[in-house]
């Protein structure tokens, strides 16, 4: 019984991994100059990416 539970957990982990891997492939990196502009901006002028502040 325990082996079956572990197999289900492994299958779920593999599915999550595959989904995250696909998400990463779909994302595009920001151009270098945009990244540098963000890093150079004063800390008070940055906004949270989630919109929370």
ABEGO torsion letter per residue (X at the ends): XAAAAAAAAAAAAAAAAAAAAAAAAABBBBBAAAAAAAAABBAAABBBAAGAX
